[in-house]
Every structure is written in C-alpha cells, then in structure tokens.
Amino acid sequence: MGYGAQPRLREVCEGCGKTLHCCKNCHHFDHAVSRECTLDGTEWIGPRDVQNYCEDFAMTDSVRKAAEEKVSRAQSAFHSLWEK
C-alpha cells in the first residue's frame, strides 16, 4: 500500500499483521471527542483497533492531520482575542 492510499477491507500491515481498516487508522478518529469519531451520525463501533465496515473510513494522513490541527489552533487563538 502506498502513501495516501485507501486499504482494502481485509488488508493487514505487512510488518505487524494488524488490520489497516480500523478506527485507529481513520482520519476521523479522535480520542478527544465523544464516541472518538469527528463525523456526526456515525454508528458506534466497538474496539477501535479491529477491522470494521465503516463506509466513511478515510486512511489517516499525518501531514494532512497536522495541517488541520495547526489551522484549528490558529483559529482558536484568533477567536480568543475577542472573547474578553
């Protein structure tokens, strides 16, 4: 699997043998939010490190995620200037 590619449903990591199509590998996974998914209306999926059939799965991209977090922090800092 190449960088940025979507894994097939039952694809596993060649290094450790764990499934790739799981919540913990999804771009929308976030420990800080309720149900650990940033998408509204998604169904609860039990263990976050096992294969699932979520149609909204998007393989995480650390570069993209870091950029989104940087923008979010900047927006929060900007808005906090006027909240006093």
N, C-alpha and C positions, 0 to 999 in steps of 0.2 A: 504494500500500500504506500503510495507516495504522499508527500506533504500536501495537506489540504483536501485529500480525497475522502470520500464517504466510505466507511467499511460496509461490506456486505453483512447481512443479518447475522450469520453464524461465523463470521471471521474472527480469528483469535490472533493474539500477539505472538509473533514468532519467537520472541525472547522468553516470555513468561507463561504463555499458554492461556492467558485470561481473555475473556471475550472483549471485543472492542466496542460493540453496540450496546453500551450500558450508560446509565445516567451519569456516572462519574466522568465519562469521556465526552459528555454532551456540552456544547457551548452554553446551553440554557441552565446548566446545573450550578447552584449557588447555595452553600451552607447557610448564608445569612438571611435567606428568605423562607417564608412559610412553605412547607412541602418540598423545599430545596429545588424548586423549578421557577424560573423567571417568567414562564409563559402562563397566562391566565387560562383556566379551564382545562388544564391537563389532568388526567386521571392519576391517582396515587399508584405508584409502582413500588413494591416492597423494597427489598435490598437494592441499594444503588449501584452495586458492583457486579450484578449478574445481568445476563442478556435480557433485553426487553424488546417489545414490538412497537414502541412509540413512533408514530408517524412524523412527529416534529423533531426527531433526533437530528442534530447537526454536529458533526465531529468538531471538537474544540480546536481552536486555532489560537495558540498562546499569544501571537503577535497581535491579532485582531482583538482578543480579550483585553490585553494590556492597554491598547489604544483606547478602547471603550471605557475602561476604568479611569484612565487619565482624563478623558473628556468629562466623565461624570464628576470626578473630584474637582476639576476646574469650574464646572457649572455650580457645584455646591458652594465653593468658595466665593464665587461671584455673587450668588444669591444671598449669601450670609452677610455681605457688605451692607445690604439694605434692610435686613431683618431687625435692626436695633430700634 
